[in-house]
Amino acid sequence: MIDPDTQAGWAAEAEEEEEDDAEDMPLSMRLSIADTLTLGNATCGFMAVYFSTTGILIPHLQGSEESGMARHSAATAVILMLCAAVFDLFDGLVARKLRSSPMGAELDNLSDLISFGLAPAYFVLVYGMVADDAHQRVSALAAVVVLLAVVLRLARFSCVTLKDGMFQGMPSPFGALTVVSIVLLELPFVPTLLAIIGVAWLMVSRVEYPKPRGVLAVAMLGWIVAAMGLLAAWAFDAPGGQLLLQTGCALQVVTGAVIPLFATARRVNTFRDNRREARAAQLP
């Protein structure tokens, strides 16, 4: 259509205005590829809460005795948390290789809070409501402890400068998967509660954990894929699926407990070496 006054095309002017608006858009409002992966992380965390509610909690409150659906929903919720960990792993890699927007760090923290704070804490809360030997109020307290531990950890990560290649405290994705593994082990209530609180303490501790880069990142990705397979076998009641799942969960928990021991031993050895060097320097 032609403007009778200017003889110019309105459609062409509209396209030019849209291009100008896109160019004038603040840099902080533009999403990068890494940001899109981060939003996938948040979506997986929210859907994990959804499946925990609709597939486990609501049927339990309605008196449903069908354990298969609860097993499928629990496996789906945990697989979604694993998918969130994959997104979290790759958004950092993509951000380093390509670019990240100015709001990338904030998006990452908010997404991690949903997927590795709210989702596992809610999983613990639901466990306390549906398990036969669990105590609902105590489980709710443990869930709050997990959530606050992740909040404090993410806040500290944003304002503390650490050594390159190391995390201070258990990373929140690793902590979330360890908490879920403890619940899936189906241990008695008191050991389960103590182990969950122990993981929450490790997340806010000063224990150093290596960042998943290079070979370690590949190993972590392989472990996540294997964990998804174990959950699928358990969900579909495959032969030996229960044993395989418990073995995988036990390995996750043992790994979470062993890393602090290695970190402590390394710190002690470093302290001893420094003392020996200091003594040697004082000798004539």
LOTORTOR-744089 format. One record per atom (N, C-alpha, C, CB): y negated, z, x; residue in three letters. Coordinates in steps of 0.001 Angstrom, whole numbers, padded with zeros to 6 digits, always signed. Glycine has a CB too. Example, Ala and Ser with C-alpha at 12.3 -4.5 7.8 and 13.67 -1.06 7.14 Angstrom:
2
+005690+007800+013190ala;+004500+007800+012300ala;+003300+007800+013200ala;+004473+009046+011308ala;+002250+007080+012850ser;+001060+007140+013670ser;-000030+007870+012900ser;+000598+005725+014084ser;
//
This chain:
284
+001190+000000+000860met;+000000+000000+000000met;-001240+000000+000896met;-000006+001243-000973met;-002281-000775+000476ile;-003482-000946+001302ile;-004628-000157+000707ile;-003864-002440+001427ile;-005362+000542+001554asp;-006562+001252+001123asp;-007663+000224+000902asp;-006999+002333+002172asp;-008238+000124-000319pro;-009260-000900-000592pro;-010515-000717+000236pro;-009626-000889-002054pro;-010803+000487+000712asp;-012020+000702+001485asp;-011841+000332+002957asp;-012458+002149+001368asp;-010698+000724+003515thr;-010496+000519+004957thr;-009551-000613+005282thr;-009979+001771+005581thr;-008833-001138+004246gln;-007844-002187+004441gln;-006732-001742+005397gln;-008519-003447+004971gln;-006513-000431+005481ala;-005473+000097+006373ala;-004294+000556+005543ala;-006013+001264+007244ala;-003134+000538+006142gly;-001937+000980+005420gly;-001859+002487+005372gly;-000677+000417+006067gly;-001737+003032+004151trp;-001617+004491+004021trp;-000327+004991+004665trp;-001662+004907+002536trp;+000741+004197+004531ala;+002022+004629+005103ala;+001914+004735+006625ala;+003155+003646+004710ala;+001239+003770+007232ala;+001084+003808+008689ala;+000266+005009+009121ala;+000430+002525+009193ala;-000804+005317+008329glu;-001620+006483+008661glu;-000811+007773+008527glu;-002862+006541+007758glu;+000040+007822+007513ala;+000852+009033+007309ala;+001804+009234+008481ala;+001651+008945+005983ala;+002398+008139+008964glu;+003309+008258+010097glu;+002567+008731+011344glu;+004001+006918+010369glu;+001352+008190+011544glu;+000582+008615+012707glu;+000216+010091+012625glu;-000678+007773+012839glu;-000117+010564+011399glu;-000459+011977+011231glu;+000750+012865+011525glu;-000977+012240+009805glu;+001952+012423+011098glu;+003148+013219+011359glu;+003422+013311+012856glu;+004361+012619+010634glu;+003209+012157+013552glu;+003423+012190+014998glu;+002425+013117+015673glu;+003317+010783+015589glu;+001175+013084+015209asp;+000169+013972+015788asp;+000513+015430+015535asp;-001212+013655+015221asp;+001030+015719+014304asp;+001414+017098+013990asp;+002539+017560+014892asp;+001833+017223+012524asp;+003510+016663+015155ala;+004633+017034+016019ala;+004157+017320+017441ala;+005692+015918+016030ala;+003179+016489+017907glu;+002666+016714+019249glu;+001837+017986+019326glu;+001839+015528+019698glu;+001133+018310+018230asp;+000292+019504+018226asp;+001074+020779+017956asp;-000794+019359+017202asp;+002366+020665+017602met;+003177+021859+017305met;+003238+022748+018540met;+004617+021464+016847met;+002998+024035+018391pro;+003071+024935+019544pro;+004428+024864+020216pro;+002779+026368+019121pro;+004445+024970+021530leu;+005699+024901+022270leu;+006668+025988+021846leu;+005437+025001+023751leu;+006126+027150+021445ser;+006974+028269+021058ser;+007725+028030+019755ser;+006146+029509+020935ser;+007339+026991+018993met;+007989+026702+017718met;+009054+025615+017836met;+006954+026290+016697met;+009232+025048+019021arg;+010205+023985+019206arg;+011526+024568+019681arg;+009686+022940+020204arg;+012613+024194+019025leu;+013932+024688+019381leu;+014558+023767+020409leu;+014829+024806+018141leu;+015176+024363+021418ser;+015916+023598+022411ser;+017386+023566+022027ser;+015732+024198+023825ser;+018180+022831+022800ile;+019625+022788+022550ile;+020220+024184+022717ile;+020323+021782+023506ile;+019757+024909+023719ala;+020252+026272+023934ala;+019933+027169+022735ala;+019642+026867+025216ala;+018753+026992+022146asp;+018387+027788+020969asp;+019308+027482+019795asp;+016928+027522+020574asp;+019694+026229+019639thr;+020609+025853+018560thr;+021958+026545+018732thr;+020796+024325+018517thr;+022440+026613+019964leu;+023690+027336+020228leu;+023529+028823+019912leu;+024125+027149+021698leu;+022364+029366+020245thr;+022102+030772+019949thr;+022128+031036+018445thr;+020753+031193+020533thr;+021570+030128+017657leu;+021609+030269+016202leu;+023043+030166+015678leu;+020724+029201+015538leu;+023870+029371+016343gly;+025287+029340+015988gly;+025951+030686+016229gly;+026008+028259+016781gly;+025540+031362+017283asn;+026008+032717+017561asn;+025681+033650+016391asn;+025375+033249+018862asn;+024435+033621+015939ala;+024020+034484+014826ala;+024770+034147+013547ala;+022515+034361+014590ala;+024992+032867+013299thr;+025706+032454+012086thr;+027135+032978+012092thr;+025708+030924+011955thr;+027798+032889+013242cys;+029174+033406+013336cys;+029213+034910+013084cys;+029776+033089+014720cys;+028244+035640+013614gly;+028219+037079+013390gly;+028042+037430+011929gly;+027122+037709+014195gly;+027152+036716+011244phe;+026936+036972+009822phe;+028191+036644+009011phe;+025742+036151+009307phe;+028849+035532+009323met;+030053+035147+008586met;+031202+036122+008849met;+030475+033724+008967met;+031221+036744+010031ala;+032223+037768+010302ala;+032044+038953+009358ala;+032140+038232+011765ala;+030793+039341+009124val;+030509+040406+008160val;+030939+039982+006751val;+029003+040766+008178val;+030673+038722+006419tyr;+031036+038203+005095tyr;+032538+038289+004854tyr;+030568+036753+004946tyr;+033340+037829+005810phe;+034794+037852+005636phe;+035346+039281+005657phe;+035467+037018+006729phe;+034723+040153+006437ser;+035156+041555+006417ser;+034923+042180+005045ser;+034416+042362+007496ser;+033854+041755+004393thr;+033522+042310+003076thr;+034393+041715+001979thr;+032051+042065+002754thr;+034419+040385+001900thr;+035102+039722+000781thr;+036620+039739+000911thr;+034630+038294+000669thr;+037124+039757+002147gly;+038564+039681+002328gly;+039253+040998+002579gly;+038859+038788+003429gly;+038506+042019+003000ile;+039135+043311+003316ile;+038596+044418+002421ile;+038905+043675+004791ile;+037276+044598+002413leu;+036696+045741+001714leu;+036788+045609+000196leu;+035252+045911+002122leu;+036330+044493-000353ile;+036322+044330-001821ile;+037734+044380-002404ile;+035652+043001-002205ile;+038729+043655-001850pro;+040092+043796-002387pro;+040606+045227-002331pro;+041042+042897-001628pro;+040254+045951-001264his;+040687+047345-001175his;+040059+048191-002273his;+040338+047924+000193his;+038764+047999-002521leu;+038081+048760-003567leu;+038607+048403-004957leu;+036574+048511-003501leu;+039093+047178-005111gln;+039644+046744-006393gln;+041112+047121-006554gln;+039487+045248-006542gln;+041677+047757-005548gly;+043066+048206-005641gly;+044088+047134-005360gly;+043318+048759-006979gly;+043699+046044-004691ser;+044641+044971-004379ser;+045600+045436-003290ser;+043892+043688-003935ser;+046877+045112-003460glu;+047897+045498-002496glu;+048380+044315-001666glu;+049066+046135-003208glu;+047704+043197-001752glu;+048094+042003-000998glu;+047574+042129+000427glu;+047549+040706-001673glu;+048478+042463+001344ser;+048074+042678+002738ser;+047836+041377+003488ser;+049125+043488+003461ser;+048448+040282+003002gly;+048294+039012+003698gly;+046858+038535+003722gly;+049160+037968+003060gly;+046164+038644+002573met;+044784+038197+002516met;+043906+039036+003435met;+044264+038256+001082met;+044140+040352+003466ala;+043365+041218+004353ala;+043616+040853+005810ala;+043714+042695+004108ala;+044868+040535+006137arg;+045192+040146+007506arg;+044501+038833+007882arg;+046713+040011+007676arg;+044526+037870+006966his;+043852+036595+007221his;+042350+036793+007402his;+044118+035611+006073his;+041754+037622+006548ser;+040308+037836+006623ser;+039929+038591+007889ser;+039816+038600+005391ser;+040740+039577+008274ala;+040461+040306+009511ala;+040539+039369+010706ala;+041443+041478+009686ala;+041573+038516+010716ala;+041701+037559+011815ala;+040526+036589+011826ala;+043024+036787+011707ala;+040106+036126+010649thr;+038971+035199+010574thr;+037703+035854+011082thr;+038766+034712+009139thr;+037475+037117+010694ala;+036272+037823+011140ala;+036251+037961+012656ala;+036189+039207+010486ala;+037398+038301+013246val;+037441+038482+014699val;+037314+037137+015405val;+038749+039186+015122val;+037940+036091+014856ile;+037805+034756+015448ile;+036346+034315+015435ile;+038680+033732+014692ile;+035637+034647+014368leu;+034211+034305+014306leu;+033418+035060+015373leu;+033645+034617+012909leu;+033774+036313+015642met;+033115+037039+016728met;+033430+036392+018075met;+033550+038518+016732met;+034669+035898+018229leu;+035026+035192+019449leu;+034223+033895+019583leu;+036531+034895+019471leu;+034055+033186+018455cys;+033229+031979+018472cys;+031786+032310+018847cys;+033274+031281+017104cys;+031294+033439+018352ala;+029944+033875+018719ala;+029849+034114+020218ala;+029559+035153+017954ala;+030920+034673+020806ala;+030927+034886+022257ala;+030908+033561+023009ala;+032154+035705+022672ala;+031589+032540+022465val;+031570+031214+023093val;+030154+030636+023040val;+032577+030255+022391val;+029510+030732+021872phe;+028130+030260+021758phe;+027225+030999+022748phe;+027613+030449+020315phe;+027427+032321+022864asp;+026603+033124+023765asp;+026829+032724+025215asp;+026903+034611+023579asp;+028074+032366+025539leu;+028384+031933+026899leu;+027714+030604+027223leu;+029895+031816+027087leu;+027776+029663+026279phe;+027276+028321+026550phe;+025760+028211+026413phe;+027937+027340+025625phe;+025141+029050+025575asp;+023684+028912+025462asp;+022993+029288+026775asp;+023148+029790+024314asp;+023545+030256+027487gly;+022981+030584+028794gly;+023187+029469+029808gly;+023592+031864+029315gly;+024384+028875+029803leu;+024668+027783+030733leu;+023762+026582+030450leu;+026150+027368+030639leu;+023609+026248+029159val;+022772+025110+028785val;+021312+025393+029127val;+022921+024796+027281val;+020866+026619+028887ala;+019472+026965+029194ala;+019178+026824+030688ala;+019166+028399+028735ala;+020160+027172+031524arg;+019946+027046+032970arg;+019985+025589+033419arg;+020998+027851+033733arg;+020827+024786+032789lys;+020960+023389+033187lys;+019821+022529+032636lys;+022299+022838+032716lys;+019431+022762+031392leu;+018402+021946+030758leu;+017095+022725+030692leu;+018844+021505+029345leu;+016834+023317+029534arg;+015625+024135+029391arg;+015819+025046+028201arg;+014342+023252+029220arg;+015005+026055+028126ser;+015007+026944+026965ser;+013581+027074+026466ser;+015608+028345+027316ser;+013431+027312+025175ser;+012095+027460+024608ser;+011546+028845+024944ser;+012119+027238+023074ser;+010240+029050+024790pro;+009669+030376+025080pro;+010264+031497+024241pro;+008185+030344+024865pro;+010822+031166+023075met;+011397+032223+022247met;+012913+032326+022431met;+011067+031974+020777met;+013452+031655+023462gly;+014894+031674+023672gly;+015453+033058+023912gly;+015245+030803+024819gly;+014777+033842+024744ala;+015267+035189+025045ala;+015273+036080+023810ala;+014415+035826+026134ala;+014223+035962+022984glu;+014165+036771+021763glu;+015256+036360+020785glu;+012790+036642+021097glu;+015469+035051+020646leu;+016534+034572+019764leu;+017889+035077+020241leu;+016533+033033+019697leu;+018095+035081+021548asp;+019373+035520+022098asp;+019622+036991+021786asp;+019411+035285+023611asp;+018614+037831+021961asn;+018765+039253+021673asn;+019036+039514+020194asn;+017521+040005+022109asn;+018299+038810+019321leu;+018492+039005+017891leu;+019876+038531+017452leu;+017408+038269+017104leu;+020325+037409+017996ser;+021649+036898+017650ser;+022745+037831+018159ser;+021845+035489+018224ser;+022584+038330+019380asp;+023561+039272+019928asp;+023624+040553+019095asp;+023215+039610+021384asp;+022491+040977+018592leu;+022478+042178+017755leu;+023304+041976+016488leu;+021039+042556+017388leu;+023241+040769+015912ile;+024026+040485+014708ile;+025507+040378+015030ile;+023541+039195+014046ile;+025839+039561+016034ser;+027241+039235+016301ser;+027986+040334+017045ser;+027323+037965+017090ser;+027303+041026+017953phe;+027986+041999+018800phe;+027525+043428+018551phe;+027777+041650+020247phe;+026607+043609+017597gly;+026192+044939+017185gly;+026581+045209+015751gly;+024700+045108+017360gly;+025993+044451+014835leu;+026260+044654+013412leu;+027698+044324+013036leu;+025317+043814+012587leu;+028204+043165+013468ala;+029541+042719+013050ala;+030651+043686+013488ala;+029822+041332+013617ala;+030729+044085+014779pro;+031779+045040+015149pro;+031575+046420+014543pro;+031852+045162+016645pro;+030309+046861+014413ala;+030053+048160+013786ala;+030512+048143+012332ala;+028552+048522+013871ala;+030253+047052+011645tyr;+030687+046924+010251tyr;+032210+046855+010169tyr;+030060+045672+009601tyr;+032840+046232+011148phe;+034305+046179+011204phe;+034882+047579+011333phe;+034775+045301+012380phe;+034258+048411+012169val;+034692+049811+012306val;+034493+050563+010996val;+033916+050514+013445val;+033373+050323+010329leu;+033096+050982+009049leu;+034138+050611+008001leu;+031696+050612+008549leu;+034469+049323+007914val;+035478+048879+006947val;+036837+049477+007288val;+035565+047338+006917val;+037152+049543+008581tyr;+038412+050180+009000tyr;+038487+051614+008501tyr;+038552+050151+010535tyr;+037379+052338+008622gly;+037362+053718+008162gly;+037537+053861+006659gly;+036087+054362+008571gly;+037235+052803+005912met;+037357+052857+004462met;+038736+052416+003963met;+036292+051996+003833met;+039440+051581+004744val;+040709+051031+004252val;+041932+051631+004934val;+040721+049538+004440val;+041787+052176+006144ala;+042946+052728+006847ala;+043407+054022+006183ala;+042612+052979+008331ala;+044703+054241+006207asp;+045271+055400+005500asp;+044895+056715+006166asp;+046787+055283+005428asp;+044916+056750+007506asp;+044671+058017+008201asp;+043238+058171+008680asp;+045598+058141+009371asp;+042343+057253+008292ala;+040954+057292+008781ala;+040096+058186+007888ala;+040354+055865+008838ala;+038996+058654+008446his;+038017+059450+007713his;+036733+058625+007600his;+037751+060833+008425his;+036344+058359+006359gln;+035271+057401+006115gln;+033959+057820+006770gln;+035065+057227+004627gln;+033560+059071+006609arg;+032269+059502+007137arg;+032255+059526+008645arg;+031915+060865+006608arg;+033360+059951+009243val;+033426+059956+010705val;+033420+058525+011238val;+034688+060706+011193val;+034111+057623+010549ser;+034107+056210+010947ser;+032713+055614+010818ser;+035103+055407+010095ser;+031992+056010+009777ala;+030614+055536+009617ala;+029752+056002+010781ala;+030018+056030+008283ala;+029967+057245+011227leu;+029216+057758+012381leu;+029555+056958+013638leu;+029520+059260+012606leu;+030847+056651+013833ala;+031251+055858+014988ala;+030640+054459+014930ala;+032778+055766+015065ala;+030567+053884+013733ala;+029961+052565+013571ala;+028480+052599+013950ala;+030128+052071+012123ala;+027782+053661+013550val;+026366+053809+013901val;+026208+053938+015418val;+025751+055041+013187val;+027117+054663+016053val;+027060+054825+017515val;+027207+053468+018199val;+028167+055798+018007val;+028143+052643+017719val;+028328+051305+018298val;+027066+050462+018119val;+029539+050593+017648val;+026520+050476+016919leu;+025319+049684+016641leu;+024152+050123+017515leu;+024936+049795+015166leu;+023914+051432+017614leu;+022797+051931+018421leu;+023010+051651+019908leu;+022612+053432+018197leu;+024267+051694+020345ala;+024543+051388+021749ala;+024149+049951+022077ala;+026032+051617+022068ala;+024463+049023+021173val;+024092+047624+021393val;+022575+047460+021337val;+024768+046711+020349val;+021914+048138+020394val;+020448+048068+020298val;+019818+048552+021605val;+019931+048919+019098val;+020264+049699+022110leu;+019701+050249+023346leu;+020003+049352+024540leu;+020247+051656+023600leu;+021202+048808+024562arg;+021574+047938+025678arg;+020711+046679+025710arg;+023055+047557+025584arg;+020533+046043+024549leu;+019723+044821+024491leu;+018259+045108+024819leu;+019830+044175+023102leu;+017749+046253+024362ala;+016370+046616+024677ala;+016200+046856+026169ala;+015950+047859+023892ala;+017156+047528+026784arg;+017081+047777+028228arg;+017189+046484+029019arg;+018184+048743+028661arg;+018038+045579+028542phe;+018213+044299+029229phe;+016911+043497+029254phe;+019319+043482+028552phe;+016093+043675+028206ser;+014853+042910+028101ser;+013757+043411+029037ser;+014354+042948+026685ser;+013848+044665+029460cys;+012733+045232+030225cys;+013121+045757+031600cys;+012110+046338+029447cys;+014385+045608+032009val;+014826+046102+033312val;+015268+044922+034159val;+015978+047139+033163val;+014798+044873+035394thr;+015194+043826+036328thr;+016423+044291+037106thr;+014026+043468+037295thr;+017485+043483+037067leu;+018744+043852+037696leu;+019063+042908+038840leu;+019878+043849+036674leu;+020089+043276+039608lys;+020542+042411+040680lys;+021082+041108+040105lys;+021611+043114+041529lys;+020865+040022+040825asp;+021324+038725+040351asp;+022843+038706+040293asp;+020802+037596+041256asp;+023371+038198+039187gly;+024812+038077+039037gly;+025497+039310+038495gly;+025405+037738+040328gly;+024740+040341+038109met;+025346+041581+037619met;+024663+042032+036331met;+025258+042692+038690met;+025455+042651+035459phe;+024949+043342+034279phe;+024999+044840+034542phe;+025770+042968+033005phe;+024072+045568+033955gln;+024141+047033+033991gln;+024686+047503+032656gln;+022735+047676+034288gln;+025876+048079+032662gly;+026548+048443+031432gly;+027430+047314+030942gly;+025538+048821+030369gly;+028416+047656+030128met;+029327+046647+029600met;+028554+045641+028751met;+030453+047306+028770met;+028691+044344+029005pro;+027998+043339+028183pro;+028376+043479+026717pro;+028325+041918+028675pro;+027413+043256+025838ser;+027659+043473+024413ser;+028770+042585+023844ser;+026388+043234+023644ser;+028932+041298+024240pro;+030080+040541+023716pro;+031411+041158+024121pro;+030021+039101+024200pro;+031512+041567+025387phe;+032739+042195+025862phe;+032967+043525+025149phe;+032683+042406+027385phe;+031895+044284+024949gly;+032026+045555+024245gly;+032447+045379+022799gly;+030731+046311+024303gly;+031876+044370+022116ala;+032233+044125+020721ala;+033701+043763+020592ala;+031366+043012+020133ala;+034196+042883+021468leu;+035595+042480+021402leu;+036526+043637+021765leu;+035846+041294+022330leu;+036076+044522+022648thr;+036894+045685+022992thr;+036973+046661+021820thr;+036328+046393+024232thr;+035855+046867+021128val;+035859+047737+019945val;+036797+047195+018877val;+034439+047878+019374val;+036731+045899+018626val;+037594+045279+017617val;+039060+045375+018046val;+037192+043797+017389val;+039319+045192+019342ser;+040695+045299+019838ser;+041251+046696+019630ser;+040760+044932+021317ser;+040420+047705+019827ile;+040865+049090+019607ile;+041268+049292+018149ile;+039749+050094+019998ile;+040482+048746+017229val;+040807+048882+015805val;+042106+048156+015485val;+039661+048335+014928val;+042280+046952+016021leu;+043473+046162+015717leu;+044743+046749+016322leu;+043290+044752+016209leu;+044614+047613+017324leu;+045797+048251+017905leu;+046468+049207+016929leu;+045421+048996+019172leu;+045718+049645+015915glu;+046251+050541+014876glu;+046800+051834+015472glu;+047350+049834+014078glu;+046049+052420+016371leu;+046399+053713+016942leu;+046045+054811+015946leu;+045673+053940+018296leu;+046499+056044+016168pro;+046044+057152+015323pro;+044528+057267+015318pro;+046658+058465+015793pro;+043980+057895+014299phe;+042535+057873+014075phe;+041752+058495+015218phe;+042204+058589+012795phe;+042164+059652+015699val;+041394+060356+016734val;+041333+059551+018033val;+042009+061739+017005val;+042469+059047+018574pro;+042355+058203+019772pro;+041510+056950+019552pro;+043731+057796+020240pro;+041613+056358+018364thr;+040792+055186+018053thr;+039313+055541+018101thr;+041156+054618+016671thr;+038959+056657+017483leu;+037564+057094+017452leu;+037040+057366+018860leu;+037419+058348+016585leu;+037816+058078+019670leu;+037386+058414+021029leu;+037223+057159+021882leu;+038392+059369+021686leu;+038141+056205+021718ala;+038050+054964+022489ala;+036819+054159+022098ala;+039308+054120+022290ala;+036508+054113+020814ile;+035319+053379+020350ile;+034053+054008+020911ile;+035258+053354+018805ile;+033970+055326+020877ile;+032796+056005+021428ile;+032714+055791+022939ile;+032839+057515+021103ile;+033881+055750+023605gly;+033888+055481+025043gly;+033326+054104+025371gly;+035298+055600+025588gly;+033674+053098+024574val;+033133+051751+024784val;+031621+051745+024550val;+033828+050729+023845val;+031182+052451+023508ala;+029741+052528+023248ala;+029016+053161+024434ala;+029464+053335+021961ala;+029613+054184+025040trp;+028992+054810+026216trp;+028942+053836+027391trp;+029762+056083+026619trp;+030011+053051+027590leu;+030029+052089+028686leu;+028934+051036+028524leu;+031394+051413+028771leu;+028610+050672+027277met;+027584+049657+027059met;+026197+050145+027478met;+027566+049243+025596met;+025945+051444+027395val;+024633+051965+027783val;+024675+052649+029152val;+024125+052947+026728val;+025815+052568+029828ser;+025955+053205+031131ser;+025305+052352+032213ser;+027435+053446+031457ser;+025377+052830+033446arg;+024845+052091+034588arg;+025948+051402+035389arg;+024060+053027+035491arg;+027137+051353+034809val;+028247+050673+035476val;+027943+049179+035563val;+029587+050920+034723val;+028168+048587+036727glu;+027848+047179+036923glu;+029027+046291+036533glu;+027449+046922+038379glu;+028714+045236+035776tyr;+029698+044240+035358tyr;+029227+042873+035839tyr;+029899+044253+033804tyr;+030133+042059+036367pro;+029724+040725+036840pro;+029390+039797+035677pro;+030831+040100+037698pro;+028395+038936+035885lys;+028045+037947+034866lys;+029075+036821+034870lys;+026618+037384+035108lys;+029406+036297+033684pro;+030420+035234+033608pro;+029861+033892+034078pro;+030947+035104+032170pro;+029993+033618+035362arg;+029534+032347+035919arg;+030661+031727+036744arg;+028255+032547+036790arg;+030680+030422+036805gly;+031658+029724+037621gly;+033083+029975+037145gly;+031517+030140+039063gly;+033923+030403+038076val;+035336+030644+037770val;+035489+031734+036718val;+036103+031030+039040val;+034644+032753+036798leu;+034720+033843+035828leu;+034405+033358+034413leu;+033761+034965+036222leu;+033457+032449+034275ala;+033133+031898+032962ala;+034307+031093+032409ala;+031876+031018+033043ala;+034967+030315+033275val;+036139+029545+032839val;+037262+030486+032416val;+036628+028602+033965val;+037459+031556+033187ala;+038499+032526+032843ala;+038191+033206+031507ala;+038638+033580+033957ala;+036925+033534+031299met;+036534+034169+030042met;+036759+033228+028861met;+035065+034606+030097met;+036405+031946+029035leu;+036616+030971+027970leu;+038102+030808+027676leu;+035997+029619+028348leu;+038923+030770+028723gly;+040365+030674+028525gly;+040929+031882+027791gly;+041059+030518+029855gly;+040418+033065+028121trp;+040875+034273+027450trp;+040483+034268+025975trp;+040308+035508+028142trp;+039291+033771+025660ile;+038851+033703+024269ile;+039732+032755+023463ile;+037388+033257+024194ile;+040048+031598+024050val;+040924+030648+023361val;+042305+031257+023135val;+041045+029339+024168val;+042829+031954+024150ala;+044128+032614+024001ala;+044078+033685+022915ala;+044569+033236+025332ala;+042983+034442+022869ala;+042838+035481+021838ala;+042800+034865+020448ala;+041563+036309+022079ala;+042152+033715+020300met;+042139+033035+019005met;+043555+032645+018585met;+041237+031788+019060met;+044344+032171+019556gly;+045729+031825+019256gly;+046544+033030+018827gly;+046373+031181+020456gly;+046351+034154+019494leu;+047061+035382+019119leu;+046675+035832+017716leu;+046768+036501+020127leu;+045398+035748+017396leu;+044942+036142+016054leu;+045509+035212+014983leu;+043404+036141+015988leu;+045549+033926+015284ala;+046107+032978+014314ala;+047584+033244+014088ala;+045900+031535+014787ala;+048330+033520+015164ala;+049761+033827+015018ala;+049963+035080+014184ala;+050421+034003+016394ala;+049122+036073+014399trp;+049225+037316+013620trp;+048846+037088+012164trp;+048332+038404+014226trp;+047808+036285+011932ala;+047343+036059+010562ala;+048384+035342+009729ala;+046053+035260+010567ala;+049104+034406+010332phe;+050097+033636+009587phe;+051504+034213+009721phe;+050091+032198+010055phe;+051567+035467+010199asp;+052830+036207+010261asp;+053892+035446+011037asp;+053336+036507+008857asp;+053507+034886+012178ala;+054452+034163+013030ala;+055416+035154+013674ala;+053705+033342+014117ala;+056615+034697+014032pro;+057572+035604+014693pro;+056977+036198+015966pro;+058882+034859+015026pro;+056961+037494+016045gly;+056395+038171+017207gly;+054877+038199+017221gly;+056880+037517+018448gly;+054243+037749+016131gly;+052781+037697+016101gly;+052143+039065+016246gly;+052315+037064+014821gly;+052718+040074+015615gln;+052174+041426+015690gln;+052240+041957+017117gln;+052929+042363+014741gln;+053392+041736+017772leu;+053550+042201+019156leu;+052603+041471+020093leu;+054994+042011+019626leu;+052461+040153+019892leu;+051552+039381+020733leu;+050112+039857+020573leu;+051654+037893+020397leu;+049715+040120+019324leu;+048348+040580+019086leu;+048106+041932+019746leu;+048067+040669+017582leu;+049034+042849+019586gln;+048858+044173+020174gln;+048845+044096+021702gln;+049970+045119+019699gln;+049639+043180+022258thr;+049616+043001+023716thr;+048261+042484+024179thr;+050727+042033+024160thr;+047723+041497+023457gly;+046403+040971+023807gly;+045314+042011+023667gly;+046072+039779+022948gly;+045365+042790+022588cys;+044367+043852+022392cys;+044465+044904+023484cys;+044544+044509+021018cys;+045705+045257+023858ala;+045889+046244+024919ala;+045324+045735+026242ala;+047375+046589+025076ala;+045524+044439+026537leu;+044965+043871+027762leu;+043439+043912+027748leu;+045447+042432+027945leu;+042836+043639+026594gln;+041385+043696+026470gln;+040873+045114+026748gln;+040950+043233+025068gln;+041537+046102+026156val;+041114+047495+026334val;+041314+047943+027780val;+041892+048421+025379val;+042458+047571+028361val;+042734+047965+029749val;+041720+047332+030693val;+044167+047559+030159val;+041388+046066+030460thr;+040386+045399+031296thr;+039042+046107+031201thr;+040236+043928+030887thr;+038658+046495+029975gly;+037402+047210+029797gly;+037383+048549+030511gly;+037136+047417+028338gly;+038566+049178+030645ala;+038629+050475+031328ala;+038743+050334+032837ala;+039799+051279+030810ala;+039356+049245+033307val;+039607+049084+034738val;+038341+048657+035489val;+040720+048059+034964val;+037542+047787+034872ile;+036336+047299+035554ile;+035430+048452+036005ile;+035554+046356+034630ile;+035165+049467+035152pro;+034340+050599+035642pro;+034975+051328+036820pro;+034097+051597+034514pro;+036312+051395+036851leu;+036973+052061+037975leu;+036744+051289+039268leu;+038481+052208+037705leu;+036877+049957+039193phe;+036614+049143+040380phe;+035159+049264+040819phe;+036959+047676+040108phe;+034244+049270+039825ala;+032816+049380+040149ala;+032518+050714+040819ala;+031957+049222+038881ala;+033144+051793+040315thr;+032931+053116+040903thr;+033499+053185+042317thr;+033570+054199+040028thr;+034707+052617+042500ala;+035319+052624+043831ala;+034478+051828+044820ala;+036743+052053+043772ala;+033918+050696+044378arg;+033080+049898+045255arg;+031806+050647+045633arg;+032734+048572+044589arg;+031232+051362+044659arg;+030020+052130+044947arg;+030306+053257+045940arg;+029431+052707+043650arg;+031461+053920+045779val;+031837+054997+046702val;+032043+054441+048102val;+033118+055714+046218val;+032729+053294+048208asn;+032956+052690+049524asn;+031637+052272+050176asn;+033889+051475+049398asn;+030723+051735+049373thr;+029416+051359+049918thr;+028663+052573+050428thr;+028584+050638+048863thr;+028740+053679+049673phe;+028077+054920+050094phe;+028666+055422+051408phe;+028210+056005+049003phe;+029996+055379+051543arg;+030637+055825+052777arg;+030254+054945+053955arg;+032148+055839+052613arg;+030220+053635+053718asp;+029847+052723+054804asp;+028410+052976+055261asp;+030009+051258+054355asp;+027518+053233+054324asn;+026123+053512+054692asn;+026010+054799+055503asn;+025248+053608+053434asn;+026802+055802+055121arg;+026769+057060+055880arg;+027301+056858+057296arg;+027590+058145+055161arg;+028366+056068+057422arg;+028900+055809+058767arg;+027902+055059+059624arg;+030201+055019+058685arg;+027219+054082+059039glu;+026215+053333+059793glu;+025050+054235+060195glu;+025702+052143+058968glu;+024667+055148+059296ala;+023574+056063+059613ala;+023967+057004+060764ala;+023179+056879+058362ala;+025214+057493+060717arg;+025673+058376+061803arg;+025752+057630+063123arg;+027043+058977+061466arg;+026260+056382+063053ala;+026377+055587+064275ala;+025001+055298+064885ala;+027110+054271+063982ala;+024013+055105+064019ala;+022659+054822+064512ala;+022034+056057+065173ala;+021763+054336+063357ala;+022463+057257+064766gln;+021904+058495+065332gln;+022546+058861+066667gln;+022081+059646+064349gln;+023727+058300+066983leu;+024385+058621+068244leu;+023634+058017+069413leu;+025827+058129+068237leu;+023607+058725+070553pro;+022882+058189+071725pro;+023610+056995+072338pro;+022701+059286+072790pro;
//
